């Protein structure tokens, strides 16, 4: 079998193809023939050496992967050979709060999914909804689950609630689609007219161009009759968190995903206090989130937005394209 390895901090130049013996499952383990992967901002963080969680040396890349079970070890009862499954990016985190005990992550402290075949614990996979292809299912474990957790992981989103999404990255697009599926009103920010039109086509009720309107939080409050939004899916980081708080309704929540802008800033304590809102850090999600996401997508016949699909042999080109920031939707690697 073949797999793509990289070195944390080594950049894209460290992404290399290696060959290994075919894997065999141990007790309560399965072998998945990987059929597709998708790329996330976390992969770029690993390559840049800025990822928040530990990364093993010479790690097999990618947290996201979907495929079919080709072998099972002794004692496996949850799944069987031939089933289509997607891997949970935290194989040991099945449910409940996040903790260091369940922090082992594919493509980080343990080898990931950018390989012909992988061995996984039987508890670390979820069946793929029937209406999704392998390429579509591969987009769910990181971006899809993160969006699900942001919207439903702690506080339930209700029909008629107002959600604000920032930008057009993978998490933001999933959050837009899922919020509309739940009957919410969605406001979105973006950087240009073309993206604004596409967000509108996906269901955004109002789109604010943050380049034309730097004080977009003021526009958000105006669009909500000065009430503010119930939930912000905050992916920007230090440069946007304070504005997100100013855009949030009393008793609302900012689901803090990460720091994609790479920036940092001191948050005015008065802004946090006066918002009477909460900030919840979202660390992707667990297997139960992944299963719930799949059920919701099946009922709503929702499909993720894919920008471009690369072949496995073109994995380096896929990473380079994703790194360019041109994609609107997920970048997927197909194994054919």
N, C-alpha and C positions, 0 to 999 in steps of 0.2 A: 504494500500500500504506500501511498504518497501523502505527504502533509507539508503545509507551509509553516515555517517557524520564523521567529523574529526575536530580537533582543530589545528589552526595555531601554529606551533612550537611544537606540541605534538608528532610528529613522527608517524610511522606506528602503534604504539600501541594505538593511539587515534582513529583509524578507526573503527567505530562501526556501527552495523545495528540497525535501529529504525523503528517503525511502526507508521503510521499516517492514519487519515481518507482519503478516496479517494478524490482527488482534484476536484474542480469545477471551470469552467472558468467564469471570469467576462466579462464585455463589452470589445469587441475587443481582447479577449484572446482565446487561444485554449488549449486543453489538449492533450498532446502527450503521447501515450504509448511507452515508450522507449524500443527499441529492441537491441541496441548495444551502447557501449561507447569505446573510446580509451584513452590511457594514454599518457601524455606529460611531459616534464621536469618541466612545471609549477606546476603540481600536487606535485611533489617532493619538489619544492620550498615552496608550501603551508604547507606541512607536516613539513618542516624544519624551518618554520618561516622566510624565506628569500624572500618571494614573494614581488615584487615591488609595487603592488597595494593593496588596503585594502582588508582584509578578515574578513567576519562576524563571530561571535562566532558560534560554532557548525554547520559549513557550510556543506551542502550536496556537496560532491566532484564531480569533473570532469567538464571541460568545453566542452568536446566533447560528442555529443549524436545524434543518429538518431532513427527514429521510424515512427509511423503512427498516424494520427490525429483521435481521438476517440470522441471528443466533441468540440463544438465551442460556444462562447458566443454571445451575441447580437452585431450586427453591423459588424460581421466578413465577409469580402468580398474577401480577397486575396487567401484564401485556403478553403478547405472543408473537411468534415469527409471522412476518407478512404484514403486520400492522404499520400504518403510517403514523409517525410520531414526530413531535418537536421537542427539543431539549430545553429544560428550564436552566437559565443561565446561572442560578445558584442551586446546584443539584441537591444540597442538603437542607435548603430552606423550603420546607413544605408548607408552612402556615405560621401565623403568629408574628410577633415582633421580630425585627432584625436584630441579630447579635453576632458577636465575633465567632461563636460556635458554628454558625451557618454561613459564614462569609466566604468560604471557598467558592471561587468563581471560574467558570469556563473562560479560557483565553486570558487568565490572570494567574492565580496561584495554582491552578491545575490546567492541563492542556485543553485547548479549545476544539473548535468544530471544523476548521479549514483543513479537512483531511478526507481521504476516500472512505475510511471507516473509523468509528470511535467506540470505545467501551464506556458505558454509562451505568450508574445504578438504576435498577428498575424503577425506583421512586423518583428518578430525575427526569422523566419524560411524561408528556401528555399527548393524547391522541389528537390528530389534526382534524378540524372540521371538514366534512365531506366536500363542501363547495370550494375549498381552497386548494390550489396547486402547491407543490413543494416550494416553489419560489415565493409564493404569497405567504405560506406558513412560516418560512424562514425569517420573515420580518417581525414576528410577534414577540420573541422572548425578551428583547431589550426595549426597543422603542414602544411597542404595543403595550407591554406589561407596565412600563413606566407611566404611560398615559392613563392606563386603567387605574393604577394605584393612585395617581394624582386626583382622579375624578371620583373614585369609589372606594379607595382603600381604607379610609378612616371615616369620613363623612359621606353619606350617600348624596348623590346629585339627584335633584328632583325636577320633574317637568316644570318649565317656566323659570328655573334658575338661570342666571346669566354667568357665562364663562368667558374669560379673556385668555386667548392664546397669543404667544409672542413668536413672531417669525414664521418660517415655513420649513423647519427641520422635521425630522421623522417623528419626534414626540409630539410636536405641535400639530402636525397633520393628523396623527392618530387621535389626539385629544379633540380636535375639531369634529372628526367623524363620529367618535363615540359620544360626545356631548349632544350632537344633533340626534343620534340614535336614541338618547335618553329623553329627548324632548326639550332640551335646553336652548336658550338663545346664545349665540356665540358671536363675540366681538374678537377681531384679530388685528394684529399689527404686522406690517410688512414694509419692504423698502422700495417698492415700485409698482407701477400700474399693471404690468404684466402679471406679477405675482398676486396682486390684489384681485385681478379678474379670475385667476385660477382658484384662489381661496373662496371667492364668491360662488364659483361653480361647484365647489365641494360642500357648500352650505353655509358659509359664514354670513351672518345677517348684516354686519357692518364691518368694514375694513378701514383701518387708519394707516396712512403712510407716515411712518415715524421720521422720515427724512424731511418731509414737508411740514410735519407737525411734531417737533421735538418734545413738546410738552403733551405727549399723547395721553397721559393720565388725566389731564384736564378734559380732553375730548371724550374719554371714556366716561367720565362722570356726567358730562353733558348728554351723552347718548343714553344714559340711564336715569335721567331726571335728577342728577346729583346724588343718587343713592349709592352708586358704585356696584361692582360685580360681586357675585357670591364666591367665585373661585378664579384664581389666576394660576395658569400653568406656566410657571416662571422658569425659563431656560437660559435667560441672558446672563444673570449673575450680578456682580458688583455694580455694573453700570445701569441696571434696570430695577433692582430690587426695591429701592426706595420709591420709585414711581409706581411699581406694582402695589405697594402698600397704600399709596395715596389713591389708587384706583379701586381699592377694595371696600366693600360695604361693611358697616358695623357688624361684627360677628362673622365676617367672611374669612376665607383662608387663602393664603398664598402657598401653593405646592411648589417648593423650591427644588428644582431638578438638578441644577448644576451651574457651571460658570463657563458657558460656551463663548462668551465674549473675552474670556481670559483676564478680565479686569477684577479689581477689588476696590472697595470703598468703605469708609466708616458710615454706618447707618445712624442717622440722627435718632437718638432714643426717644425724642419727643414725637417723631413721625410714627414710630412703632407704637408708642403708648396711645397716641391720639387716634390711631387707626382703629383701635379696639378690634383688631383682627389677629389671627394667628399665622405663624409661618411654620410649615411642616416640611422637613427635609425628606425627600422621596428617594430611596435607594433602590431603584428599579422595583422588583417585586418577587413574590414567592410562587411556588407551583400552583397553589390554589388560585392566585390571581390569574395565572396563565390559563388555567382551566376555565375560569369564569369568563375571561376575555373570549376564549374560543366559543363558549356557549352563546354569548351575546352576539358575536359576529355571525354565528350560524342562524340564529333566530332572525336577525336583521338582514341577512344575506349581505353583510358588509364585506368589502374587499379592500385590502390596503393599497395605497397608491405606490406603484413601482415606477421609477424614472428610467432605469436602464438595467439590462441583464448582461453580464459578462460570462464567458466560459471559464472553467476552472484554470485552464492553461494561461488565461489572461488576468490572473488575480492581481498581479502587480499593477497592471493598467487600471483595474477596478479601484484599487486603493488610490492611485494617482488621480483618477477622475473624482472620486469621493472627496479627496483632500482639496480639490480645486474649488469646492463649494458651489458648483454649477447645478447640482441635482435638485429637482423639485419632486420629492418622493424618494423611496428607498433605492439604494444601489445593491443589486443582488448578484451573487456568483452562482451559476448553475453548473451542476456536475453532469448534466445530460441524462 
